Amino acid sequence: MRPEIALPLQQVFRIYNVGGFLIAWRNPKTQRTIEQMFESPQQARHAAATCAAWLGITTAPAAGPVTAWWRSDDDQHPTMPIA
């Protein structure tokens, strides 16, 4: 997850893993607050569906494209010059 989303989730809600995210997502009040941390509510719903899929929970597919809420591989491994 991108740091600008993950850090507030950890600091505000004390969410440190997928299970904690889904537990918080089930509360309607918390869900609205989590949606505000993402660029759009659709991104938050897509993140919840993806986390649920990792745990084997079946969810309805999202309608339409969703912009990236996750950290890209390029951000993790900077290119190193070859000597």
Backbone as a printed PyTorch tensor [residue, N CA C, xyz], in Angstrom:
tensor([[[  0.8480,  -1.1710,   0.0000],
         [  0.0000,   0.0000,   0.0000],
         [  0.8970,   1.2390,   0.0000]],

        [[  0.4590,   2.2700,  -0.6630],
         [  1.2570,   3.4940,  -0.7030],
         [  1.4100,   4.0580,   0.7130]],

        [[  2.5830,   4.6190,   1.0260],
         [  2.8300,   5.1410,   2.3800],
         [  1.8380,   6.2080,   2.8230]],

        [[  1.3760,   7.0580,   1.9050],
         [  0.4430,   8.1170,   2.3020],
         [ -0.9280,   7.5640,   2.6940]],

        [[ -1.1950,   6.3060,   2.3800],
         [ -2.4200,   5.6440,   2.8210],
         [ -2.1270,   4.7540,   4.0260]],

        [[ -1.0630,   3.9790,   3.9490],
         [ -0.7410,   3.0050,   4.9990],
         [ -0.4140,   3.6610,   6.3380]],

        [[  0.3550,   4.7370,   6.3270],
         [  0.7550,   5.3680,   7.5920],
         [ -0.4310,   5.9140,   8.3880]],

        [[ -1.3720,   6.6350,   7.7700],
         [ -2.5400,   7.0620,   8.5540],
         [ -3.3700,   5.8860,   9.0680]],

        [[ -3.4770,   4.8130,   8.2710],
         [ -4.2100,   3.6450,   8.7450],
         [ -3.5550,   3.0690,   9.9930]],

        [[ -2.2290,   3.0410,  10.0100],
         [ -1.5170,   2.5240,  11.1780],
         [ -1.6420,   3.4670,  12.3620]],

        [[ -1.4520,   4.7520,  12.1340],
         [ -1.4170,   5.7130,  13.2300],
         [ -2.7950,   6.0250,  13.7940]],

        [[ -3.8130,   6.1550,  12.9390],
         [ -5.1450,   6.5480,  13.3920],
         [ -5.9430,   5.3390,  13.8780]],

        [[ -5.9470,   4.2650,  13.0970],
         [ -6.7910,   3.1150,  13.4100],
         [ -6.0380,   1.9430,  14.0190]],

        [[ -4.7150,   2.0420,  14.0700],
         [ -3.8900,   0.9390,  14.5610],
         [ -4.1200,  -0.3250,  13.7260]],

        [[ -4.1880,  -0.1250,  12.4120],
         [ -4.3630,  -1.2310,  11.4690],
         [ -2.9830,  -1.5930,  10.9360]],

        [[ -2.5630,  -2.8280,  11.2200],
         [ -1.2210,  -3.2420,  10.8340],
         [ -1.2070,  -4.3960,   9.8380]],

        [[ -2.3710,  -4.9860,   9.5470],
         [ -2.3820,  -6.1250,   8.6300],
         [ -3.7150,  -6.1860,   7.8770]],

        [[ -3.8110,  -7.1360,   6.9800],
         [ -4.9920,  -7.2830,   6.1320],
         [ -6.2300,  -7.5600,   6.9730]],

        [[ -6.0990,  -8.4470,   7.9490],
         [ -7.2370,  -8.7710,   8.8010],
         [ -7.7500,  -7.5600,   9.5600]],

        [[ -6.8360,  -6.7600,  10.0890],
         [ -7.2230,  -5.5420,  10.8000],
         [ -7.9150,  -4.5470,   9.8880]],

        [[ -7.4430,  -4.4540,   8.6530],
         [ -8.0780,  -3.5660,   7.6770],
         [ -9.5190,  -4.0020,   7.4180]],

        [[ -9.7210,  -5.2980,   7.2360],
         [-11.0690,  -5.7910,   6.9420],
         [-11.9980,  -5.6560,   8.1440]],

        [[-11.4820,  -5.8530,   9.3480],
         [-12.2990,  -5.6620,  10.5450],
         [-12.7440,  -4.2030,  10.6400]],

        [[-11.8130,  -3.2760,  10.4190],
         [-12.1600,  -1.8500,  10.4560],
         [-13.1350,  -1.5130,   9.3360]],

        [[-12.9810,  -2.1270,   8.1820],
         [-13.8320,  -1.8580,   7.0170],
         [-15.2790,  -2.2440,   7.2860]],

        [[-15.5210,  -3.2260,   8.1390],
         [-16.8810,  -3.7070,   8.4090],
         [-17.7120,  -2.7120,   9.2150]],

        [[-17.0670,  -1.7770,   9.8940],
         [-17.7750,  -0.7540,  10.6680],
         [-18.1140,   0.4050,   9.7200]],

        [[-19.3940,   0.7400,   9.5210],
         [-19.7650,   1.7970,   8.5580],
         [-19.1090,   3.1470,   8.8510]],

        [[-18.9950,   3.5330,  10.1040],
         [-18.3710,   4.8130,  10.4430],
         [-16.8800,   4.7990,  10.0900]],

        [[-16.2100,   3.7330,  10.4470],
         [-14.7870,   3.5970,  10.1300],
         [-14.5810,   3.5000,   8.6290]],

        [[-15.4960,   2.8100,   7.9540],
         [-15.3870,   2.6590,   6.5030],
         [-15.3960,   4.0210,   5.8160]],

        [[-16.2640,   4.9170,   6.2330],
         [-16.3070,   6.2600,   5.6220],
         [-14.9890,   7.0010,   5.8450]],

        [[-14.4210,   6.8590,   7.0220],
         [-13.1480,   7.5290,   7.3100],
         [-12.0210,   6.9250,   6.4820]],

        [[-12.0180,   5.6040,   6.3520],
         [-11.0020,   4.9390,   5.5310],
         [-11.1320,   5.3960,   4.0780]],

        [[-12.3530,   5.5150,   3.5770],
         [-12.5550,   5.9770,   2.1960],
         [-11.9450,   7.3520,   1.9790]],

        [[-11.9510,   8.1980,   2.9920],
         [-11.3960,   9.5490,   2.8680],
         [ -9.8730,   9.5420,   2.7820]],

        [[ -9.2270,   8.4770,   3.2340],
         [ -7.7710,   8.3820,   3.1720],
         [ -7.2740,   8.0470,   1.7760]],

        [[ -8.1540,   7.4650,   0.9750],
         [ -7.8150,   7.1180,  -0.4020],
         [ -8.1870,   8.2870,  -1.3120]],

        [[ -7.7570,   8.2400,  -2.5600],
         [ -8.0810,   9.2970,  -3.5180],
         [ -9.5610,   9.2830,  -3.8740]],

        [[-10.2100,   8.1210,  -3.7620],
         [-11.6360,   8.0110,  -4.0590],
         [-12.2150,   6.8440,  -3.2530]],

        [[-13.5210,   6.8630,  -3.0190],
         [-14.1450,   5.7240,  -2.3400],
         [-13.9720,   4.4150,  -3.1290]],

        [[-13.9240,   4.5170,  -4.4630],
         [-13.7330,   3.3310,  -5.2890],
         [-12.3830,   2.6790,  -5.0080]],

        [[-11.3500,   3.4880,  -4.7950],
         [-10.0380,   2.9410,  -4.4560],
         [-10.1030,   2.1790,  -3.1380]],

        [[-10.7780,   2.7460,  -2.1600],
         [-10.8920,   2.0950,  -0.8520],
         [-11.6490,   0.7800,  -0.9750]],

        [[-12.7270,   0.7780,  -1.7460],
         [-13.4930,  -0.4490,  -1.9360],
         [-12.6740,  -1.5050,  -2.6620]],

        [[-11.8890,  -1.0700,  -3.6310],
         [-11.0270,  -2.0010,  -4.3650],
         [ -9.9690,  -2.5800,  -3.4280]],

        [[ -9.4140,  -1.7520,  -2.5490],
         [ -8.4250,  -2.2350,  -1.5790],
         [ -9.0550,  -3.2630,  -0.6460]],

        [[-10.2650,  -2.9950,  -0.1790],
         [-10.9550,  -3.9370,   0.7040],
         [-11.2460,  -5.2460,  -0.0280]],

        [[-11.6730,  -5.1680,  -1.2770],
         [-11.9510,  -6.3760,  -2.0570],
         [-10.6760,  -7.1700,  -2.3020]],

        [[ -9.5750,  -6.4800,  -2.5690],
         [ -8.2980,  -7.1550,  -2.7890],
         [ -7.8280,  -7.8420,  -1.5160]],

        [[ -7.9290,  -7.1570,  -0.3850],
         [ -7.5400,  -7.7610,   0.8980],
         [ -8.4150,  -8.9650,   1.2080]],

        [[ -9.7050,  -8.8600,   0.9280],
         [-10.6150,  -9.9840,   1.1550],
         [-10.2360, -11.1670,   0.2660]],

        [[ -9.8700, -10.8960,  -0.9720],
         [ -9.4680, -11.9560,  -1.8950],
         [ -8.2170, -12.6640,  -1.3840]],

        [[ -7.2710, -11.9150,  -0.7980],
         [ -6.0600, -12.5320,  -0.2340],
         [ -6.4100, -13.5320,   0.8600]],

        [[ -7.5030, -13.2640,   1.5790],
         [ -7.9310, -14.1560,   2.6550],
         [ -8.9330, -15.2070,   2.1780]],

        [[ -9.2610, -15.1860,   0.8760],
         [-10.1590, -16.1810,   0.3160],
         [-11.6320, -15.8430,   0.4400]],

        [[-11.9570, -14.5860,   0.7310],
         [-13.3420, -14.1510,   0.8530],
         [-13.8190, -13.6760,  -0.5140]],

        [[-14.9500, -14.1960,  -0.9670],
         [-15.4910, -13.8230,  -2.2670],
         [-16.2150, -12.4780,  -2.1680]],

        [[-15.9320, -11.5820,  -3.1100],
         [-16.5880, -10.2750,  -3.1650],
         [-17.0410,  -9.9970,  -4.5900]],

        [[-17.9520,  -9.0560,  -4.7310],
         [-18.4100,  -8.6500,  -6.0610],
         [-17.3130,  -7.8480,  -6.7580]],

        [[-17.1490,  -8.0140,  -8.0670],
         [-16.1310,  -7.2530,  -8.7840],
         [-16.4650,  -5.7610,  -8.8300]],

        [[-15.4170,  -4.9450,  -8.8980],
         [-15.5920,  -3.4920,  -9.0030],
         [-15.9890,  -3.1420, -10.4320]],

        [[-16.8620,  -2.1660, -10.5600],
         [-17.2810,  -1.7120, -11.8860],
         [-16.3250,  -0.6360, -12.3780]],

        [[-15.7270,  -0.8630, -13.5090],
         [-14.8450,   0.1320, -14.1110],
         [-13.4370,   0.0960, -13.5500]],

        [[-12.5290,   0.8440, -14.1820],
         [-11.1370,   0.8620, -13.7370],
         [-10.9680,   1.6210, -12.4170]],

        [[ -9.9650,   1.2220, -11.6580],
         [ -9.6380,   1.8610, -10.3830],
         [ -8.1800,   2.2870, -10.4540]],

        [[ -7.8990,   3.5380, -10.0800],
         [ -6.5180,   4.0010, -10.0980],
         [ -5.7250,   3.3170,  -9.0010]],

        [[ -4.4370,   3.2780,  -9.1460],
         [ -3.5550,   2.5280,  -8.2460],
         [ -3.5510,   3.0890,  -6.8320]],

        [[ -3.8040,   2.2250,  -5.8600],
         [ -3.7220,   2.5750,  -4.4500],
         [ -2.5470,   1.8490,  -3.8060]],

        [[ -1.8980,   0.9910,  -4.5780],
         [ -0.7780,   0.2020,  -4.0810],
         [  0.5380,   0.8120,  -4.5300]],

        [[  1.6010,   0.3770,  -3.8760],
         [  2.9340,   0.8470,  -4.2230],
         [  3.4210,   0.0450,  -5.4180]],

        [[  3.9380,   0.7150,  -6.4190],
         [  4.3940,   0.0170,  -7.6220],
         [  5.7390,  -0.6450,  -7.3650]],

        [[  6.0680,  -1.6280,  -8.1980],
         [  7.3520,  -2.3170,  -8.0720],
         [  8.5120,  -1.3650,  -8.2850]],

        [[  8.3240,  -0.3590,  -9.1300],
         [  9.3920,   0.6060,  -9.3910],
         [  9.7530,   1.3900,  -8.1260]],

        [[  8.7890,   1.6390,  -7.2470],
         [  9.0500,   2.3710,  -6.0130],
         [  9.8420,   1.5390,  -5.0250]],

        [[  9.7090,   0.2160,  -5.0950],
         [ 10.3890,  -0.6580,  -4.1480],
         [ 11.8460,  -0.8720,  -4.4850]],

        [[ 12.1560,  -1.0160,  -5.7550],
         [ 13.5060,  -1.3800,  -6.1650],
         [ 14.0560,  -0.3270,  -7.1320]],

        [[ 14.7220,   0.6890,  -6.6030],
         [ 15.2760,   1.6920,  -7.5110],
         [ 16.3230,   1.0620,  -8.4350]],

        [[ 16.4080,   1.6090,  -9.6180],
         [ 17.3590,   1.1140, -10.5860],
         [ 18.7780,   1.4480, -10.1500]],

        [[ 19.6370,   0.4570, -10.1590],
         [ 21.0280,   0.6480,  -9.7760],
         [ 21.8730,   0.6820, -11.0560]],

        [[ 22.7890,   1.6360, -11.1550],
         [ 23.6460,   1.6720, -12.3460],
         [ 24.5940,   0.4730, -12.3410]],

        [[ 24.8200,  -0.0770, -13.5230],
         [ 25.7370,  -1.2200, -13.6550],
         [ 27.1100,  -0.6730, -13.9820]],

        [[ 28.0910,  -1.0910, -13.1920],
         [ 29.4620,  -0.6010, -13.3670],
         [ 30.2110,  -1.4270, -14.3580]]])
